[in-house]
């Protein structure tokens, strides 16, 4: 996987006592992130690789790399599933309807 970053449009957040409350304005959904999620969200405001994100958790919390890798992957899966990530490592899938002028 290449570099990825948080989709910054239509997202707003506030930090409250070390945790984040995130509002996805596209889906009108609130999400919360704990301290490790807060570190990762801040990192993801710029393009990052998985190893960079893993290292950010190791540095911030002194946890083993294997644990950090697991936490990063779970977090990325959650954000990706909600459409909150953009990836620069792969081409985005082409929309066949839009390409044919069918919209």
BALUMBA-879256 format. One record per residue: residue in one letter; x, y, z of N, C-alpha, C, CB in turn. Coordinates in pm, 1 decimal. Glycine has a CB too. Example, Ala and Ser with C-alpha at 12.3 -4.5 7.8 and 13.67 -1.06 7.14 Angstrom:
<rec residuo="A" n_u="1319.0" n_v="-569.0" n_w="780.0" ca_u="1230.0" ca_v="-450.0" ca_w="780.0" c_u="1320.0" c_v="-330.0" c_w="780.0" cb_u="1130.8" cb_v="-447.3" cb_w="904.6"/>
<rec residuo="S" n_u="1285.0" n_v="-225.0" n_w="708.0" ca_u="1367.0" ca_v="-106.0" ca_w="714.0" c_u="1290.0" c_v="3.0" c_w="787.0" cb_u="1408.4" cb_v="-59.8" cb_w="572.5"/>
//
This chain:
<rec residuo="X" n_u="85.0" n_v="-117.5" n_w="0.0" ca_u="0.0" ca_v="0.0" ca_w="0.0" c_u="89.1" c_v="123.2" c_w="0.0" cb_u="-96.4" cb_v="0.1" cb_w="122.0"/>
<rec residuo="X" n_u="47.1" n_v="225.7" n_w="-74.0" ca_u="124.3" ca_v="348.2" ca_w="-82.0" c_u="93.0" c_v="442.5" c_w="31.9" cb_u="99.4" cb_v="416.6" cb_w="-213.0"/>
<rec residuo="X" n_u="106.6" n_v="568.8" n_w="2.1" ca_u="76.3" ca_v="670.8" ca_w="102.6" c_u="-72.6" c_v="697.4" c_w="105.5" cb_u="153.6" cb_v="801.2" cb_w="74.3"/>
<rec residuo="X" n_u="-118.4" n_v="738.2" n_w="221.3" ca_u="-258.9" ca_v="771.7" ca_w="237.4" c_u="-270.6" c_v="892.3" c_w="327.3" cb_u="-338.6" cb_v="653.0" cb_w="294.4"/>
<rec residuo="X" n_u="-385.8" n_v="956.5" n_w="320.9" ca_u="-412.9" ca_v="1066.4" ca_w="412.8" c_u="-562.3" c_v="1075.1" c_w="436.0" cb_u="-357.8" cb_v="1200.5" cb_w="358.0"/>
<rec residuo="X" n_u="-595.9" n_v="1148.1" n_w="537.1" ca_u="-734.6" ca_v="1169.6" ca_w="574.0" c_u="-801.4" c_v="1257.0" c_w="469.4" cb_u="-745.3" cb_v="1233.5" cb_w="713.5"/>
<rec residuo="X" n_u="-920.9" n_v="1222.9" n_w="435.2" ca_u="-1001.4" ca_v="1310.9" ca_w="349.4" c_u="-1033.1" c_v="1434.3" c_w="432.9" cb_u="-1134.5" cb_v="1239.3" cb_w="297.3"/>
<rec residuo="X" n_u="-987.5" n_v="1548.8" n_w="391.9" ca_u="-1001.4" ca_v="1668.3" ca_w="474.6" c_u="-1127.0" c_v="1749.5" c_w="443.8" cb_u="-880.8" cb_v="1755.3" cb_w="457.3"/>
<rec residuo="X" n_u="-1187.5" n_v="1726.9" n_w="327.7" ca_u="-1308.9" ca_v="1801.4" ca_w="298.3" c_u="-1428.5" c_v="1736.8" c_w="367.3" cb_u="-1332.0" cb_v="1809.3" cb_w="146.8"/>
<rec residuo="X" n_u="-1515.5" n_v="1820.5" n_w="417.1" ca_u="-1638.7" ca_v="1776.4" ca_w="483.1" c_u="-1614.4" c_v="1696.7" c_w="610.8" cb_u="-1719.7" cb_v="1693.5" cb_w="388.1"/>
<rec residuo="X" n_u="-1500.9" n_v="1724.2" n_w="677.6" ca_u="-1471.6" ca_v="1662.4" ca_w="807.3" c_u="-1430.4" c_v="1773.7" c_w="902.8" cb_u="-1358.8" cb_v="1552.3" cb_w="795.6"/>
<rec residuo="X" n_u="-1480.1" n_v="1766.6" n_w="1022.5" ca_u="-1438.0" ca_v="1859.7" ca_w="1126.6" c_u="-1419.3" c_v="1780.2" c_w="1254.7" cb_u="-1541.8" cb_v="1975.6" cb_w="1146.1"/>
<rec residuo="X" n_u="-1331.6" n_v="1829.2" n_w="1342.9" ca_u="-1311.8" ca_v="1758.7" ca_w="1469.0" c_u="-1271.5" c_v="1853.8" c_w="1578.9" cb_u="-1207.3" cb_v="1650.2" cb_w="1453.7"/>
<rec residuo="X" n_u="-1292.3" n_v="1807.2" n_w="1700.0" ca_u="-1252.5" ca_v="1877.7" ca_w="1821.7" c_u="-1186.2" c_v="1778.9" c_w="1915.0" cb_u="-1374.1" cb_v="1945.8" cb_w="1890.4"/>
<rec residuo="X" n_u="-1081.4" n_v="1824.9" n_w="1981.4" ca_u="-1016.4" ca_v="1741.9" ca_w="2082.4" c_u="-1076.1" c_v="1777.0" c_w="2217.8" cb_u="-861.0" cb_v="1762.3" cb_w="2082.1"/>
<rec residuo="X" n_u="-1116.8" n_v="1674.4" n_w="2289.3" ca_u="-1175.9" ca_v="1691.7" ca_w="2421.8" c_u="-1107.4" c_v="1594.3" c_w="2516.5" cb_u="-1331.2" cb_v="1668.6" cb_w="2419.3"/>
<rec residuo="X" n_u="-1030.7" n_v="1646.3" n_w="2610.6" ca_u="-959.3" ca_v="1564.4" ca_w="2709.0" c_u="-874.3" c_v="1455.1" c_w="2644.3" cb_u="-1058.2" cb_v="1501.3" cb_w="2804.9"/>
<rec residuo="X" n_u="-804.0" n_v="1488.0" n_w="2536.0" ca_u="-713.8" ca_v="1393.0" ca_w="2471.6" c_u="-778.4" c_v="1301.3" c_w="2369.8" cb_u="-649.5" cb_v="1310.9" cb_w="2574.0"/>
<rec residuo="X" n_u="-909.5" n_v="1301.9" n_w="2361.4" ca_u="-981.4" ca_v="1222.0" ca_w="2262.2" c_u="-1036.3" c_v="1315.4" c_w="2154.9" cb_u="-1096.4" cb_v="1139.4" cb_w="2328.5"/>
<rec residuo="X" n_u="-1062.7" n_v="1261.1" n_w="2037.2" ca_u="-1121.5" ca_v="1339.6" ca_w="1929.8" c_u="-1267.2" c_v="1303.0" c_w="1911.0" cb_u="-1044.6" cb_v="1319.3" cb_w="1799.8"/>
<rec residuo="X" n_u="-1346.1" n_v="1404.6" n_w="1882.9" ca_u="-1481.8" ca_v="1385.2" ca_w="1835.5" c_u="-1479.6" c_v="1436.5" c_w="1692.7" cb_u="-1590.3" cb_v="1459.9" cb_w="1926.0"/>
<rec residuo="X" n_u="-1511.9" n_v="1348.4" n_w="1599.6" ca_u="-1501.4" ca_v="1377.0" ca_w="1456.8" c_u="-1641.9" c_v="1378.2" c_w="1397.7" cb_u="-1410.8" cb_v="1272.0" cb_w="1384.2"/>
<rec residuo="X" n_u="-1670.1" n_v="1478.7" n_w="1314.6" ca_u="-1797.4" ca_v="1484.9" ca_w="1244.3" c_u="-1770.7" c_v="1475.2" c_w="1095.4" cb_u="-1874.7" cb_v="1615.0" cb_w="1278.6"/>
<rec residuo="X" n_u="-1826.8" n_v="1370.9" n_w="1033.5" ca_u="-1822.6" ca_v="1355.9" ca_w="888.2" c_u="-1947.7" c_v="1423.6" c_w="835.0" cb_u="-1814.6" cb_v="1203.5" cb_w="843.8"/>
<rec residuo="X" n_u="-1929.1" n_v="1540.2" n_w="774.9" ca_u="-2043.3" ca_v="1619.0" ca_w="728.9" c_u="-2114.9" c_v="1554.7" c_w="610.7" cb_u="-1997.8" cb_v="1758.0" cb_w="691.0"/>
<rec residuo="X" n_u="-2045.9" n_v="1471.5" n_w="533.5" ca_u="-2110.4" ca_v="1403.9" ca_w="419.9" c_u="-2216.8" c_v="1305.8" c_w="466.6" cb_u="-2006.1" cb_v="1330.5" cb_w="335.2"/>
<rec residuo="X" n_u="-2185.0" n_v="1233.0" n_w="572.4" ca_u="-2278.5" ca_v="1131.0" ca_w="620.0" c_u="-2350.1" c_v="1171.1" c_w="748.4" cb_u="-2205.4" cb_v="1001.1" cb_w="641.9"/>
<rec residuo="X" n_u="-2318.8" n_v="1290.9" n_w="799.6" ca_u="-2374.1" ca_v="1338.0" ca_w="927.8" c_u="-2350.5" c_v="1237.0" c_w="1038.8" cb_u="-2524.2" cb_v="1366.1" cb_w="914.4"/>
<rec residuo="X" n_u="-2228.2" n_v="1182.2" n_w="1042.2" ca_u="-2191.5" ca_v="1080.4" ca_w="1139.7" c_u="-2085.4" c_v="1134.0" c_w="1234.2" cb_u="-2141.5" cb_v="953.5" cb_w="1069.6"/>
<rec residuo="X" n_u="-2105.5" n_v="1110.0" n_w="1363.1" ca_u="-2005.0" ca_v="1141.3" ca_w="1463.8" c_u="-1921.2" c_v="1017.9" c_w="1491.2" cb_u="-2070.6" cb_v="1192.7" cb_w="1593.7"/>
<rec residuo="X" n_u="-1791.1" n_v="1036.7" n_w="1505.4" ca_u="-1699.7" ca_v="929.9" ca_w="1543.2" c_u="-1615.7" c_v="980.8" c_w="1659.1" cb_u="-1609.9" cb_v="885.0" cb_w="1422.5"/>
<rec residuo="X" n_u="-1564.3" n_v="890.3" n_w="1737.2" ca_u="-1470.9" ca_v="929.1" ca_w="1841.9" c_u="-1341.5" c_v="851.7" c_w="1822.7" cb_u="-1530.7" cb_v="903.7" cb_w="1983.2"/>
<rec residuo="X" n_u="-1233.1" n_v="912.7" n_w="1865.3" ca_u="-1101.8" ca_v="848.2" ca_w="1857.4" c_u="-1033.5" c_v="865.9" c_w="1992.1" cb_u="-1014.3" cb_v="908.2" cb_w="1740.9"/>
<rec residuo="X" n_u="-976.5" n_v="757.8" n_w="2043.6" ca_u="-903.3" ca_v="763.2" ca_w="2169.1" c_u="-766.7" c_v="827.1" c_w="2146.3" cb_u="-888.1" cb_v="622.1" cb_w="2229.6"/>
<rec residuo="X" n_u="-678.9" n_v="819.7" n_w="2244.6" ca_u="-548.4" ca_v="885.3" ca_w="2235.2" c_u="-466.7" c_v="835.3" c_w="2116.8" cb_u="-470.4" cb_v="864.2" cb_w="2363.1"/>
<rec residuo="X" n_u="-466.5" n_v="704.3" n_w="2092.6" ca_u="-389.4" ca_v="653.8" ca_w="1978.9" c_u="-454.2" c_v="695.6" c_w="1847.1" cb_u="-376.9" cb_v="500.5" cb_w="1985.9"/>
<rec residuo="X" n_u="-585.7" n_v="695.8" n_w="1840.8" ca_u="-654.8" ca_v="743.4" ca_w="1722.4" c_u="-629.0" c_v="890.7" c_w="1697.2" cb_u="-802.6" cb_v="718.7" cb_w="1735.3"/>
<rec residuo="X" n_u="-616.9" n_v="967.8" n_w="1803.6" ca_u="-585.4" ca_v="1110.2" ca_w="1791.6" c_u="-448.5" c_v="1129.9" c_w="1728.4" cb_u="-590.4" cb_v="1178.5" cb_w="1928.9"/>
<rec residuo="X" n_u="-350.4" n_v="1051.2" n_w="1772.7" ca_u="-216.0" ca_v="1057.6" ca_w="1714.3" c_u="-223.0" c_v="1024.4" c_w="1565.4" cb_u="-119.0" cb_v="960.3" cb_w="1787.3"/>
<rec residuo="X" n_u="-294.7" n_v="919.1" n_w="1531.9" ca_u="-303.2" ca_v="876.9" ca_w="1391.4" c_u="-379.0" c_v="978.6" c_w="1306.0" cb_u="-371.4" cb_v="740.2" cb_w="1381.4"/>
<rec residuo="X" n_u="-485.2" n_v="1035.6" n_w="1358.5" ca_u="-559.9" ca_v="1136.3" ca_w="1282.6" c_u="-470.6" c_v="1256.3" c_w="1252.0" cb_u="-685.6" cb_v="1181.5" cb_w="1360.6"/>
<rec residuo="X" n_u="-394.4" n_v="1300.9" n_w="1349.4" ca_u="-303.1" ca_v="1412.9" ca_w="1326.1" c_u="-200.1" c_v="1377.6" c_w="1219.6" cb_u="-232.6" cb_v="1452.8" cb_w="1456.5"/>
<rec residuo="X" n_u="-147.5" n_v="1256.2" n_w="1225.9" ca_u="-50.5" ca_v="1212.3" ca_w="1126.4" c_u="-112.3" c_v="1210.6" c_w="987.4" cb_u="3.5" cb_v="1073.8" cb_w="1161.8"/>
<rec residuo="X" n_u="-237.1" n_v="1170.1" n_w="980.1" ca_u="-303.5" ca_v="1151.8" ca_w="851.4" c_u="-352.5" c_v="1281.3" c_w="787.3" cb_u="-418.7" cb_v="1059.4" cb_w="868.2"/>
<rec residuo="X" n_u="-325.0" n_v="1395.2" n_w="848.9" ca_u="-355.6" ca_v="1521.1" ca_w="780.9" c_u="-256.6" c_v="1545.2" c_w="667.8" cb_u="-353.1" cb_v="1639.0" cb_w="880.3"/>
<rec residuo="X" n_u="-147.3" n_v="1466.9" n_w="666.1" ca_u="-50.8" ca_v="1466.4" ca_w="556.7" c_u="-36.8" c_v="1321.8" c_w="509.6" cb_u="88.4" cb_v="1526.9" cb_w="601.3"/>
<rec residuo="X" n_u="16.2" n_v="1304.0" n_w="389.5" ca_u="32.7" ca_v="1168.0" ca_w="337.8" c_u="131.1" c_v="1090.5" c_w="423.9" cb_u="80.5" cb_v="1170.5" cb_w="191.3"/>
<rec residuo="X" n_u="93.3" n_v="968.9" n_w="459.5" ca_u="175.4" ca_v="881.3" ca_w="542.5" c_u="166.9" c_v="739.4" c_w="489.7" cb_u="131.1" cb_v="887.1" cb_w="690.5"/>
<rec residuo="X" n_u="269.7" n_v="660.8" n_w="520.6" ca_u="269.4" ca_v="518.2" ca_w="491.7" c_u="234.4" c_v="443.7" c_w="619.5" cb_u="407.1" cb_v="471.3" cb_w="435.2"/>
<rec residuo="X" n_u="199.4" n_v="317.3" n_w="605.3" ca_u="170.6" ca_v="235.8" ca_w="723.2" c_u="290.7" c_v="232.1" c_w="818.2" cb_u="131.9" cb_v="93.0" cb_w="681.1"/>
<rec residuo="X" n_u="413.7" n_v="207.8" n_w="768.8" ca_u="527.5" ca_v="207.5" ca_w="862.0" c_u="545.3" c_v="340.1" c_w="936.8" cb_u="654.7" cb_v="175.7" cb_w="786.5"/>
<rec residuo="X" n_u="516.9" n_v="451.8" n_w="872.6" ca_u="525.5" ca_v="580.8" ca_w="941.4" c_u="420.7" c_v="590.7" c_w="1051.7" cb_u="508.0" cb_v="696.2" cb_w="841.5"/>
<rec residuo="X" n_u="301.0" n_v="543.1" n_w="1025.1" ca_u="195.1" ca_v="546.8" ca_w="1125.7" c_u="227.4" c_v="454.3" c_w="1242.5" cb_u="60.8" cb_v="508.0" cb_w="1063.2"/>
<rec residuo="X" n_u="279.7" n_v="336.6" n_w="1211.0" ca_u="320.0" ca_v="242.3" ca_w="1316.2" c_u="425.0" c_v="307.7" c_w="1405.6" cb_u="375.2" cb_v="109.9" cb_w="1254.7"/>
<rec residuo="X" n_u="524.3" n_v="368.7" n_w="1343.9" ca_u="630.9" ca_v="431.8" ca_w="1420.6" c_u="578.0" c_v="545.1" c_w="1507.7" cb_u="738.7" cb_v="484.2" cb_w="1327.3"/>
<rec residuo="X" n_u="477.1" n_v="617.0" n_w="1459.3" ca_u="420.8" ca_v="726.4" ca_w="1539.5" c_u="357.1" c_v="673.6" c_w="1668.0" cb_u="316.7" cb_v="804.7" cb_w="1457.7"/>
<rec residuo="X" n_u="293.4" n_v="556.3" n_w="1662.0" ca_u="236.1" ca_v="497.6" ca_w="1784.4" c_u="344.3" c_v="443.5" c_w="1876.5" cb_u="138.0" cb_v="385.7" cb_w="1749.1"/>
<rec residuo="X" n_u="446.3" n_v="379.8" n_w="1818.8" ca_u="558.0" ca_v="330.0" ca_w="1899.3" c_u="623.2" c_v="446.2" c_w="1973.6" cb_u="662.3" cb_v="256.7" cb_w="1810.3"/>
<rec residuo="X" n_u="646.7" n_v="556.1" n_w="1902.1" ca_u="710.5" ca_v="673.0" ca_w="1962.9" c_u="622.8" c_v="737.7" c_w="2069.9" cb_u="744.3" cb_v="775.1" cb_w="1855.8"/>
<rec residuo="X" n_u="493.3" n_v="748.4" n_w="2041.9" ca_u="402.5" ca_v="817.5" ca_w="2133.3" c_u="373.4" c_v="738.5" c_w="2260.3" cb_u="273.5" cb_v="847.8" cb_w="2063.0"/>
<rec residuo="X" n_u="364.9" n_v="605.5" n_w="2248.7" ca_u="318.0" ca_v="526.0" ca_w="2361.7" c_u="416.2" c_v="419.6" c_w="2409.3" cb_u="190.2" cb_v="460.7" cb_w="2325.6"/>
<rec residuo="X" n_u="525.5" n_v="400.5" n_w="2336.6" ca_u="624.4" ca_v="300.3" ca_w="2376.1" c_u="572.1" c_v="157.7" c_w="2369.0" cb_u="672.0" cb_v="328.4" cb_w="2515.0"/>
<rec residuo="X" n_u="478.2" n_v="132.5" n_w="2278.6" ca_u="422.1" ca_v="-1.8" ca_w="2266.6" c_u="504.3" c_v="-82.6" c_w="2166.5" cb_u="273.0" cb_v="4.0" cb_w="2223.1"/>
<rec residuo="X" n_u="495.5" n_v="-215.1" n_w="2172.3" ca_u="568.1" ca_v="-298.2" ca_w="2076.3" c_u="518.8" c_v="-273.1" c_w="1933.4" cb_u="552.9" cb_v="-447.0" cb_w="2112.2"/>
<rec residuo="X" n_u="608.3" n_v="-287.0" n_w="1837.7" ca_u="576.0" ca_v="-260.6" ca_w="1697.9" c_u="460.2" c_v="-347.9" c_w="1648.9" cb_u="699.0" cb_v="-283.5" cb_w="1610.7"/>
<rec residuo="X" n_u="456.6" n_v="-473.1" n_w="1689.8" ca_u="349.4" ca_v="-563.3" ca_w="1645.5" c_u="212.8" c_v="-511.5" c_w="1692.0" cb_u="373.4" cb_v="-706.9" cb_w="1699.4"/>
<rec residuo="X" n_u="206.2" n_v="-465.8" n_w="1814.9" ca_u="80.2" ca_v="-409.9" ca_w="1867.4" c_u="42.5" c_v="-283.3" c_w="1791.6" cb_u="92.6" cb_v="-379.4" cb_w="2018.9"/>
<rec residuo="X" n_u="142.5" n_v="-197.5" n_w="1766.7" ca_u="116.9" ca_v="-73.5" ca_w="1693.1" c_u="67.0" c_v="-104.5" c_w="1552.2" cb_u="244.5" cb_v="13.4" cb_w="1686.8"/>
<rec residuo="X" n_u="127.3" n_v="-203.2" n_w="1487.6" ca_u="86.6" ca_v="-240.3" ca_w="1351.0" c_u="-59.8" c_v="-287.0" c_w="1350.5" cb_u="179.8" cb_v="-352.5" cb_w="1294.2"/>
<rec residuo="X" n_u="-96.1" n_v="-368.3" n_w="1447.5" ca_u="-234.4" ca_v="-416.3" ca_w="1458.7" c_u="-330.4" c_v="-298.8" c_w="1479.1" cb_u="-247.7" cb_v="-517.3" cb_w="1575.4"/>
<rec residuo="X" n_u="-295.2" n_v="-207.3" n_w="1569.6" ca_u="-381.0" ca_v="-92.2" ca_w="1598.1" c_u="-394.6" c_v="-1.1" c_w="1476.1" cb_u="-325.5" cb_v="-12.8" cb_w="1716.7"/>
<rec residuo="X" n_u="-284.5" n_v="22.4" n_w="1406.9" ca_u="-288.0" ca_v="106.0" ca_w="1286.9" c_u="-378.1" c_v="42.6" c_w="1182.6" cb_u="-146.0" cb_v="126.9" cb_w="1229.8"/>
<rec residuo="X" n_u="-363.6" n_v="-87.4" n_w="1158.2" ca_u="-444.6" ca_v="-152.7" ca_w="1055.8" c_u="-592.5" c_v="-148.0" c_w="1091.2" cb_u="-399.9" cb_v="-297.2" cb_w="1036.9"/>
<rec residuo="X" n_u="-626.2" n_v="-170.0" n_w="1216.4" ca_u="-766.5" ca_v="-163.6" ca_w="1257.8" c_u="-822.6" c_v="-22.7" c_w="1238.0" cb_u="-781.1" cb_v="-206.4" cb_w="1405.3"/>
<rec residuo="X" n_u="-742.8" n_v="77.9" n_w="1270.9" ca_u="-785.4" ca_v="216.2" ca_w="1255.7" c_u="-804.0" c_v="251.6" c_w="1108.4" cb_u="-684.0" cb_v="310.5" cb_w="1320.6"/>
<rec residuo="X" n_u="-709.3" n_v="211.7" n_w="1025.4" ca_u="-718.2" ca_v="239.4" ca_w="882.1" c_u="-837.3" c_v="167.1" c_w="819.5" cb_u="-588.4" cb_v="198.0" cb_w="811.5"/>
<rec residuo="X" n_u="-862.2" n_v="44.7" n_w="862.6" ca_u="-978.0" ca_v="-29.3" ca_w="812.1" c_u="-1107.4" c_v="44.8" c_w="844.8" cb_u="-981.6" cb_v="-171.6" cb_w="871.6"/>
<rec residuo="X" n_u="-1115.5" n_v="97.3" n_w="966.9" ca_u="-1235.2" ca_v="171.3" ca_w="1009.4" c_u="-1251.4" c_v="299.9" c_w="927.7" cb_u="-1227.4" cb_v="205.0" cb_w="1160.4"/>
<rec residuo="X" n_u="-1144.0" n_v="377.1" n_w="915.2" ca_u="-1151.2" ca_v="501.5" ca_w="838.4" c_u="-1180.4" c_v="473.7" c_w="691.1" cb_u="-1020.3" cb_v="580.4" cb_w="851.9"/>
<rec residuo="X" n_u="-1113.8" n_v="372.9" n_w="634.8" ca_u="-1135.2" ca_v="338.0" ca_w="495.5" c_u="-1277.6" c_v="293.4" c_w="469.7" cb_u="-1039.5" cb_v="229.9" cb_w="453.6"/>
<rec residuo="X" n_u="-1331.3" n_v="213.6" n_w="560.5" ca_u="-1468.2" ca_v="166.6" ca_w="546.8" c_u="-1570.2" c_v="278.5" c_w="551.6" cb_u="-1498.4" cb_v="67.4" cb_w="653.7"/>
<rec residuo="X" n_u="-1533.4" n_v="387.7" n_w="613.9" ca_u="-1622.6" ca_v="503.6" ca_w="623.2" c_u="-1593.9" c_v="607.5" c_w="514.8" cb_u="-1609.8" cb_v="567.9" cb_w="760.5"/>
<rec residuo="X" n_u="-1500.6" n_v="575.5" n_w="425.2" ca_u="-1469.7" ca_v="667.2" ca_w="316.0" c_u="-1392.7" c_v="790.7" c_w="358.8" cb_u="-1595.3" cb_v="709.3" cb_w="249.8"/>
<rec residuo="X" n_u="-1317.1" n_v="780.4" n_w="467.1" ca_u="-1245.6" ca_v="895.9" ca_w="520.2" c_u="-1099.5" c_v="903.0" c_w="478.4" cb_u="-1253.6" cb_v="895.1" cb_w="668.5"/>
<rec residuo="X" n_u="-1052.5" n_v="805.5" n_w="399.8" ca_u="-912.8" ca_v="804.4" ca_w="356.8" c_u="-900.8" c_v="826.3" c_w="206.7" cb_u="-846.4" cb_v="672.6" cb_w="395.7"/>
<rec residuo="X" n_u="-790.2" n_v="891.1" n_w="170.3" ca_u="-752.0" ca_v="903.6" ca_w="30.3" c_u="-617.2" c_v="835.5" c_w="17.3" cb_u="-746.6" cb_v="1054.7" cb_w="-17.1"/>
<rec residuo="X" n_u="-598.8" n_v="760.2" n_w="-88.7" ca_u="-473.8" ca_v="688.8" ca_w="-110.4" c_u="-406.2" c_v="739.4" c_w="-235.3" cb_u="-497.8" cb_v="538.4" cb_w="-120.2"/>
<rec residuo="X" n_u="-275.1" n_v="761.6" n_w="-227.7" ca_u="-201.2" ca_v="804.2" ca_w="-346.5" c_u="-117.4" c_v="689.7" c_w="-401.8" cb_u="-111.5" cb_v="924.5" cb_w="-313.9"/>
<rec residuo="X" n_u="-123.5" n_v="573.3" n_w="-337.5" ca_u="-42.0" ca_v="461.0" ca_w="-379.7" c_u="-99.9" c_v="381.6" c_w="-494.3" cb_u="-19.8" cb_v="371.5" cb_w="-266.3"/>
<rec residuo="X" n_u="-228.2" n_v="397.7" n_w="-516.2" ca_u="-295.6" ca_v="322.8" ca_w="-621.8" c_u="-388.8" c_v="417.2" c_w="-694.8" cb_u="-373.6" cb_v="200.5" cb_w="-564.6"/>
<rec residuo="X" n_u="-411.3" n_v="388.1" n_w="-822.4" ca_u="-509.9" ca_v="466.2" ca_w="-895.6" c_u="-647.5" c_v="435.4" c_w="-839.5" cb_u="-503.9" cb_v="436.4" cb_w="-1047.8"/>
<rec residuo="X" n_u="-729.9" n_v="537.0" n_w="-836.6" ca_u="-867.0" ca_v="514.1" ca_w="-793.5" c_u="-939.2" c_v="435.4" c_w="-902.1" cb_u="-940.1" cb_v="648.5" cb_w="-763.4"/>
<rec residuo="X" n_u="-1028.8" n_v="346.9" n_w="-862.2" ca_u="-1102.6" ca_v="272.0" ca_w="-963.4" c_u="-1181.4" c_v="366.4" c_w="-1053.0" cb_u="-1196.7" cb_v="170.3" cb_w="-897.5"/>
<rec residuo="X" n_u="-1182.9" n_v="335.8" n_w="-1180.0" ca_u="-1255.0" ca_v="417.2" ca_w="-1276.0" c_u="-1403.0" c_v="387.8" c_w="-1265.5" cb_u="-1204.4" cb_v="392.2" cb_w="-1418.9"/>
<rec residuo="X" n_u="-1484.1" n_v="491.3" n_w="-1267.9" ca_u="-1628.4" ca_v="475.2" ca_w="-1262.5" c_u="-1680.3" c_v="454.8" c_w="-1404.1" cb_u="-1696.2" cb_v="597.8" cb_w="-1195.1"/>
<rec residuo="X" n_u="-1725.0" n_v="333.6" n_w="-1439.8" ca_u="-1764.5" ca_v="306.7" ca_w="-1577.7" c_u="-1886.1" c_v="387.0" c_w="-1621.3" cb_u="-1792.7" cb_v="160.3" cb_w="-1594.8"/>
<rec residuo="X" n_u="-1975.1" n_v="421.2" n_w="-1529.0" ca_u="-2094.3" ca_v="498.9" ca_w="-1565.6" c_u="-2051.7" c_v="640.2" c_w="-1602.1" cb_u="-2198.6" cb_v="501.0" cb_w="-1449.2"/>
<rec residuo="X" n_u="-1966.8" n_v="702.3" n_w="-1517.8" ca_u="-1921.6" ca_v="838.6" ca_w="-1545.8" c_u="-1839.2" c_v="842.4" c_w="-1673.0" cb_u="-1840.0" cb_v="893.9" cb_w="-1428.5"/>
<rec residuo="X" n_u="-1755.5" n_v="741.3" n_w="-1697.3" ca_u="-1670.2" ca_v="738.6" ca_w="-1816.1" c_u="-1751.8" c_v="729.9" c_w="-1945.0" cb_u="-1573.6" cb_v="621.0" cb_w="-1808.2"/>
<rec residuo="X" n_u="-1869.8" n_v="667.0" n_w="-1936.3" ca_u="-1950.7" ca_v="652.3" ca_w="-2057.1" c_u="-2046.7" c_v="769.1" c_w="-2076.5" cb_u="-2028.6" cb_v="522.5" cb_w="-2051.8"/>
<rec residuo="X" n_u="-2044.7" n_v="863.5" n_w="-1983.0" ca_u="-2135.0" ca_v="978.7" ca_w="-1992.7" c_u="-2275.9" c_v="945.5" c_w="-1950.8" cb_u="-2136.4" cb_v="1032.1" cb_w="-2132.8"/>
<rec residuo="X" n_u="-2292.2" n_v="838.0" n_w="-1873.8" ca_u="-2423.8" ca_v="792.2" ca_w="-1835.4" c_u="-2483.8" c_v="860.0" c_w="-1714.4" cb_u="-2418.7" cb_v="650.2" cb_w="-1811.0"/>
<rec residuo="X" n_u="-2425.6" n_v="966.1" n_w="-1669.5" ca_u="-2484.0" ca_v="1035.3" ca_w="-1552.5" c_u="-2550.5" c_v="1161.3" c_w="-1592.8" cb_u="-2379.0" cb_v="1065.4" cb_w="-1448.3"/>
//
